[in-house]
Amino acid sequence: MVQTISSQMLKGILQGIMLMILDKGPEYGYGLSKKMNHYGLENVPKGTIYPLLTTIEKRGLLVSKIKKSDEGPDRKYYFITAEGQIAKKEFINEWGQLQTTVLKLIEEESQI
C-alpha cells in the first residue's frame, strides 16, 4: 500500500476494512493484521491497528473476549456487533459513492 495516504483518511478506511474482515469471523489483533496483509495492507503499522480496535470497540461496533491460546498467552478476540454490521454496510455504500466520484474525476483527468 502506498505510504503517502494521509493517516486520517487511512484510519477511516481501515475501520471499514476491519469491520469487513471481522464480519467473516472473530480475530485477535495480530491475526487481523495478517489478514489485512493478505489484502495488500502490509505497511499498516501495528501501532495503528490496536488503538483503532480500541476506538471501534468503544463505539460499540466490536466486543472483545479473552480466549485461551494453544500457541502461547491468552488472546483478545474481537467480534463484530449488530451496530458494527450496520456500520460496515454504511462503509460499503459510502465507499461505492466515493469510488464512483473518484473514477469520474480520473476519467475526466485522462481526457485532458
C-alpha positions, 0 to 999 in steps of 0.5 A: 500500500502506498505510504503517502495516504494521509493517516486520517483518511487511512484510519477511516478506511481501515475501520471499514476494512476491519469491520469487513474482515471481522464480519467473516469471523472473530480475530485477535489483533495480530491475526487481523493484521495478517489478514489485512496483509493478505489484502495488500495492507502490509505497511499498516503499522501495528501501532495503528491497528490496536488503538483503532480496535480500541476506538471501534470497540468503544463505539460499540461496533466490536466486543472483545473476549479473552480466549485461551491460546494453544500457541502461547498467552491468552488472546483478545478476540474481537467480534463484530456487533449488530451496530458494527454490521450496520456500520460496515454496510454504511462503509460499503455504500459510502465507499461505492459513492466515493469510488464512483466520484473518484473514477469520474474525476480520473476519467475526466483527468485522462481526457485532458 
